[in-house]
Amino acid sequence: MDTPRHKLVTGIRSPIPQTPKRSGSSESTWSFGEISSEKSDSTEETIFWRMPRGKVKENGARLDRWKTRNPDPIKWLQENSNNRYAITNTPKTWASKISEWKSPRPKAALISLVRNSELEGMLQSMRQLEARWNHKYMYPWIFFNDEPFSREFMEKTRNATAAECRYEVVPAEYWTMPEWVDEGRFMNSLDYLGTIGVGKGWMVSYHHMCRWNSGFFFRMGVLQDVEWYWRVEPDVHFFCNINYDIFRFMRDNNLKYGFNMNILDDARSFPSLWTKTRAFATANPHLLHPDADLDWLLDKGEYNNCQFFSNFEIGSLDFWRGDRHQKYFEYLDRSGGFYYERWGDAPVHTLSVGMFLGKSEMWWFGDVGYQHGINRVCPGGKEGMCSCEETRVDEGFYKLVPLESPQRKPRDTCIRTWLGGEWVRKREGWERDAEVRMGGDGFGGYVLGGDEREGMSEV
């Protein structure tokens, strides 16, 4: 007997973490109906986005529209997590041609900004992603570098995949300090960031890279006919088989941004980023998405520094090319913060996505086992499909924050606050201060721990 199709999708938790229940809650206080940095009458916390609770409740159906949205991402996964669209499994029949005509292959690519010296790390990433996924779907690889690629790099990367490979040099205007940045001030900033130990803050090329990833990668000529991308870094690990076409999944379900980890970074990297962002939003309320949710990013009206770990990023290039993000980036760029501070593309992308997308347009790829440096995620319930030990959903989310950083831990872990609902419900009688006094990290009071077997479901 054939295995039922729905049994082929395993390891997705119940409640489904990828579709958070937040926006329609009567307890919600966030909104773009009014912008304020003052104290709201309807909450004890100072918030940035506010709307009276009654209005939020009235708009609940609109804000909670994910409940009735069509198509349904979970249903899509039930029907397509059997390598349905894999090129290697698709016979050249009239039926397959009709199917391709009805649902054409997405214009998508795997992209990587990489140096010649990172060849071995790039090959490591390619081999694992090819073995786990892309050997079935054959999406092209596009490599970017601020200098020409070596012959060895091109030959060895081509040999690591059967898909097409393309190699592009980043134009000088995208990889040099803009004329409005004071070079002397920048040099002083490099010395200061190096002295206090902000990660890679003393490296000129790192500032160029963060700026390019924030506002220029999607402008590259080779990507003009590409609509979807998956960012792949050198020397990362992919632990689990992926049995569906991720780009079709994004396109068919009207998703614009996908992430894998939600973490904290060193607050000393971007001390003025939120001030600039708030000023931009206050001046341009018409650009803000009516269904956006920044509540999970704010503690008492200030940015808590939670961010999508952008070295794993799947998304729509059209979103980044859009007027909203480009105006936001240009505003930030003119302030010089990519050079006077060490603004990373991760917080810039996170704040942009938070302001300009609705929650239903984002997706947490919690089913993809992944590791970058000391940060790792491994889903449960996928026995035989993953080569890693299961982790909690928020394990080590503050690993990148050094002890000397003034970064305060947010009220909850980043991914749980984004998920909301049951994921941030605490055990009765639990107190954070008491846990910290006993040597804990202050995040052990959850009813849902993220690693429990009970409640797992095969969707």
N, C-alpha and C positions, 0 to 999 in steps of 0.2 A: 504493500500500500504506500502511495506517495505521502511524504511528510506534508502536513498542511502548511500552506504558505506562511501563516502567521507564526508558526513555530520557528521559523528561520530567523526571526528577529529576537534576540535575547539580551537580557541584561539591562533593560531600561527600567528604572525604578518607578515604583508607584508610591506617592503621587509622582507623575511624570515631571522630572525636574526641568525639562526643556521648555515647558509651557507654564510659566509662573502665574500664580493667582495673586496679583497684587492690585492692579489698577482700579478695579471696581469696588474695592473694599470701602465700607462706610467710614472706616477709621483713617482713610488716606487724607493727607493734607496737601500734597503736592499738586501743582497745576501751573499752566502757563497763562491762565486767565488774568493773573495780576503778578507783576514782578516787584519784589520788595526785599530789602535786607533788614527790615524792621521786624519787631516781634509780632507774631500773629496772635489774634484774640482767641483762636480756636485750638491752640496747642501750647504746651509749656515750653517747647523748644523754639529757638529762633530758626526760622526756615527761610529759604530763598524763594521758592515757588510756593505760592499759597492760594487757596480758594476756600471760602467757608465750607464746612463739612456738608451742609445741606445741598449745596450746588454739586459737590462731588458725588453725593448719593443720587441726585437727580440724573446725572450724566453717567451713572454706573453702567447702563447698557452699552453706551458708546465706548466707554473706557474699557469695558470687559469684552470687547468684540471678538477676542480670540476664541471665546466659547462656541461661537456659531460661524466662525470664518470658514470659508470654503476656497481652496481645498484644505484638508486637515493634515498637518505634518505627520501625526502618529499613524493615521490611516495610510498615508503614502508609504511610510516605512513598512507597515504590515504587508503591503502589496508588492513592494519593490526590493526588499532586502534579500533577494535571491540572485543577485548579480544579473538581474533582468536585462539591463542595458549594456552589459559587458560586450565589448567588440569581439573578444575571443569566443563568446558563446552565441553570437548572433549569426544564424545561417542566412545566406543571401537568397531569401525567398520573397515572393510577392507580398506576403503578410508582413515580413520585416520591413520591406520598403514602404509599405503603407503606414506602418507604425512610426517609422522615421519621418515620414512626411507629416504626420499628425503631431509628432513631438520631436522636432529636430534636435540634434545634438547641440548642447550649449557651446557658445564661443568662449572657451575657457582655457586657462593655462596655469601651470605651476611656476611660480616666480621666485627667484633668489638673488639677493645682492651678496656677492661673494668675491673674495680676492683670489688671485692665483695661489697664494700661499695656503689657502684653506681647502685645497683640492681634496685631500684625504677626508676631511670632515664632510665635504659636500658629497663625496662618493658614499660615505657611510649613510647619510640621510637619504640619498637617492636609492640605494640598494634596499633599505628597509621599506620605504614608501612604495617602491616598485613591487616588492614582494608581497606587501600587505594589501595593495590596492591598484596602483596604476598600470601594472602589467595587464590588467583586465580591461582598462578603460582608455589607455593610450593617449592621455592628454599631453600636449607638448610642454617641454621645459624651456623657460626663458631666463637666461642668466644676465645679470647686470654687474658692471664693474666700473670703477672710476679710472681704470687704465685698460689697455687692450688685453684680452685673454691670451694666455700662452698656448702654443700648439699642443703641449702636453695636456693642459686643462681641457681643451676642446675634444681631443681624441679620447681621453679617458671617460669624460662624462657622456659622450655619445655611445661609448661601449657599455655604459651602465644602464641603458634603456633602449627599448625598441621604438620609443616615441621620438618625435622630432625635437631637436635641440636648436635654440637660437641664442646668439651672443651679442650683447649690446653694451656699448660704452656710454656711461652717463655724461651728458654734455657739461662742459666746464661751468656754464652759467648755473647749473643745478648743484654744483659741488664746490662753490667758492663763496666766501663771505660777501654778502651784499654790501653795496656802497654806503648804505646808511648806518652800518654798524661801525662803532668807534673801535679801531684796531687796538689802540692802547688799552682801552677798557676791557676788551676781550682777552688780551694777554694777561692782564691783572687777574681776570676771572679764572683763567686756566691755572695760574699759580695758586689762587685761593682754593679752588675746587680740589686741586691735587693735595694741598696742605691738609685740608679737613677730611680727605679720603672719600670723596664722592666718586663712585665707580665710573671709571673711564672719563671723568670730567675734565682731565688734563690733556686729553687727546683731541687735537684739532679735527682729525678725520671723523671722530665720533659725533661731534657737533654737526658736521656736514651730513653725516648719515641720518641722524635724527630728523634734520630739516628735510632731507630728500624723501624719507619715508612718510613724513607728515604732510607734505604738500606738493611733491613732484613726481613720485613714482608712477602715478596714474596718468601723467602727461607724456610719458615716453612714447615716441612714435610707434614702436613695435607693438604697443598695447592698444592702439586706437581702434582696431577691429576686434578686440577682446572685451568681453562683457563681465567675465567672472575670473577670480584669481584665488589661488591658495598659496600663501607665503610659506616658504620652506627655508629654514636656516641651515647652515652647515653644522654638522656634528650634533644632530638631534636624533631621537629614537622614536620609532613607531612600533608599538608592542602588539597591536591587535589587528586581525583581519577586518577589513571594511567591505561589506558585501552589497553596497548600493552606490549608485552614481551620486556623489556628493554635490556636484554642480547641478545636476537635474533636480535634486532635492531642494536646493536653494531656490532655483528658478521657479519650479512648479508650485512652491509654497509661498511665493512672494517674500522671501527672506532676503535681507540685504547685508547682514553681518553675522558671522559665526565665530565663536571663540571656544577655547578649551580650558583655560585657567583664568582665575580672577584673583589677583594678588595685590599686595602692598609693595611700594617701592620707597626708597629713601626720600623723605620729605625735603631734604636739603637740595635735591636736584631741581626743584621747580617751585620755589617759595612764592613767586608772584603769579603763577599760572592761573590760579583760581580768581585772583583779583582782576586780571585782564579778561578772563572768560566772563565773569559776572558783568563787567563793564560793557563787553560786546553784546551780551544778551539783553541788557537793559536798554541799549541803544537800538537793538534790532529785534524787538519782540515778534515782528511779523515773520521772521525766519524760523521760529521755534515750532517744532512739531506739536500739534494739539494733543496727541496721545503719548507724548514722551513722559518718562519717569526718571527724575533725578534724585528722588528721595533716598535711594540706596547709596548714592554717592555723597550724601550730606549728613554731617553731624552738627546740629545746632547752627545750620546755615553755612557752614564751612566745608570745603572739600575734604573728605576723609582719606584721600589718596588711593582709594581702591581703583584698580585698572585692569582691563583685559590685557593679558600677557600677549602682546602683539606679534611675537615671533611665531605664533600659530595663529593664523588669521585667514578666514575664508570669507570672501565678500563680493559685493557688486562694485565694479569700477565706475559705473554710472553714478552711484551714490557719491563717491569721492570727487567725481567730475562736476557734480551739481553745484549750483550757485551758493547754496547754504554753506557747505564745507569750504569752498574756495574763498568765500568772503571771510569766514572765521580764520582760516589759515593766514590769509594776507594780513588780517588785523594783528594776529600774533606775530607774524614774521616782521612786520614793521616796528614792533616794540623791541626787537633785538633779543628776546628771551632765549632763542635757540643758541645764542653765543654768550650773552652776559650771565646766563644760568645754564643748566644742562637739561633743558626741556626734552624729554624723550617722546618718541612717536606714540608710545603706549598711552600715557595720560591724555595726549592731544586727541588721539583716535577715540578714546573712551568718552571724553567730554563731548566730542563732536557727535558720536553715535547717540549718546545720552540726550543731547538737545534736539537732534534733527531726525531721529527715527522713533517710531512707536515701539513699545516693548514687543509687540507681536511680530516685528520685523527682524528680531534678533533670535539667535539659536545657540544654545550651549551644546557643543559636541562632547558630551560627557561619556559617550561610548567609544571615543578614540583614545587608546592608550598612548601616552606621549610623555617625553622627557626632554627638557632643555636645561642643561647644567644641573643645579641642585634641585630644581623643581620638577616634580613628576606626578602624573595622574594615571591610575590604572583602574578601570571599571570592574565591578563585580558581575557575577552572573554570566560570564562568557567563557566558561570552562572549555579548554581545547582551542579557543580562538585567540588567546592572549598569552604572551610570554613574560608576564610580570605579576607581582604580588599586589593584590587589591589595596587601594588606598582609600582614605576618607575623602569626601568631596572637597573638603577645605584643608587637607593636610599640608602643613608648612606654608600657609599662604603668606606669612610674613618673613620667610627665609631671606629675602633680599634686603631686609632692613637691618643695618648694622647696629650694634649696641649703642654707639655714640650718637645715633640719629635722634632728634627730638620727636620723631614720628610717634603719635599716640595711636594705640590700637583702636579701631572703630568700635561702635557699640556691638556689632556682631561681625562674624567673618564675612569677607567680601561676597563670596558666592552665595552664602545663605541669605544675606540681605537682598541680593539681586533676585533670588528665587522667591523669598517672602513666604507668607502663609505658614503652613505647618513646619517649614524648615527653620524658622526662627522662634518657634514656641519652646519655652524653657520648662524644665522640671519644677514642680511646686516646691517652694522652699529654697531653691538654689540661689546663691548670691555670688556674684563675680569676685568681690573683695575677699570673701572667705576662701574661695578656691585659690586665689593668688597667694594668700597668706600661707596656704598649705603647699605652695610650690607649683601650682598649676599655671596654665597660660591664660586663664580667664575665659575660655570658650568651651568649657566642658559641660554646660548645663542643658544642652539641647535634648529635646524629646527624640528627635530623629538625629542619630549620630552620623549617618552617611555611609556606614559600613555594615549595617544590620542586614542579615539574610531575610528576615521576615519582612514581607511587604514587597519583595522582588516580584516582578511580573514579566511574563513573556507576552509582548504586545502583538 
